[in-house]
Amino acid sequence: MYKHILVPVVFDHNASVEPAVAVSRKLMSDDAKMTLLHVVEQPPSYAATMIPPKVFEESVEHARTEIKKLSEGAAKGANPVVITGHASRAIMDYAHDNDCDCIVIASHKPGLEDYFLGSTAARVVRHSRCDVHVLR
């Protein structure tokens, strides 16, 4: 059983957090905690100068609002966290820095571009220092 499970959350692709939360609850020890993590990616440098800073700030604030709703609803009791950075790297860094012993991450069916670039879930599986459970 795990003591601290990290559940990365995505707000696009009509993704649902319920399956990951259900699996996490089954893997948790009695005194474990769950963290919901959303990573807001910074715009690429070539585009950043064309995007008003307020747009990025509003995106972060929207993510905070949405993840808080999840922690009060489907993932009741989970700690909601929003950070910025590159998704896979930020997930792994957060897990390491906060002593997460398991990451429960959803994955989509890979398309051709994923075979060349790799999906976020694939990068987390390959490089994470803790256990990773992937949901399809």
Long-range contacts (C-beta under 8 A, 24 or more apart in sequence): 1-27, 1-28, 1-29, 1-30, 1-32, 2-27, 2-28, 2-29, 2-32, 2-101, 2-102, 2-131, 3-29, 3-31, 3-32, 3-33, 3-99, 3-101, 4-32, 4-33, 4-34, 4-35, 4-98, 4-99, 4-100, 4-101, 4-102, 5-32, 5-33, 5-34, 5-35, 5-100, 5-101, 5-102, 5-103, 5-104, 6-34, 6-35, 6-37, 6-91, 6-94, 6-95, 6-98, 6-100, 6-102, 6-103, 6-104, 7-34, 7-35, 7-36, 7-37, 7-75, 7-78, 7-103, 7-104, 7-105, 8-37, 8-38, 8-39, 8-87, 8-91, 8-103, 8-105, 8-106, 8-120, 8-124, 9-36, 9-37, 9-38, 9-67, 9-70, 10-38, 10-106, 11-38, 11-63, 11-66, 13-108, 15-106, 17-70, 17-74, 17-75, 18-74, 19-106, 19-135, 20-104, 20-105, 20-106, 20-135, 21-74, 21-75, 21-78, 23-104, 23-133, 23-135, 24-102, 24-104, 27-102, 27-104, 27-133, 33-78, 33-79, 34-75, 34-77, 34-78, 34-79, 35-78, 35-79, 35-80, 35-81, 35-94, 35-98, 35-100, 36-67, 36-70, 36-71, 36-75, 36-78, 36-79, 36-80, 36-81, 37-81, 37-82, 37-83, 37-91, 37-94, 38-63, 38-66, 38-67, 38-81, 38-82, 38-83, 39-82, 39-83, 39-84, 39-85, 39-86, 39-87, 39-90, 39-91, 40-82, 40-83, 40-84, 41-84, 41-85, 41-86, 41-87, 42-84, 42-85, 60-84, 87-120, 88-120, 88-123, 88-124, 88-127, 91-120, 91-124, 91-128, 92-124, 92-127, 92-128, 92-129, 95-128, 95-129, 95-130, 96-129, 96-130, 100-130, 101-130, 101-131, 102-130, 102-131, 102-132, 102-133, 103-128, 103-130, 103-131, 103-132, 103-133, 104-132, 104-133, 104-135, 105-132, 105-133, 105-134, 105-135, 106-134, 106-135, 106-136, 107-134, 107-135, 107-136, 108-136, 109-136
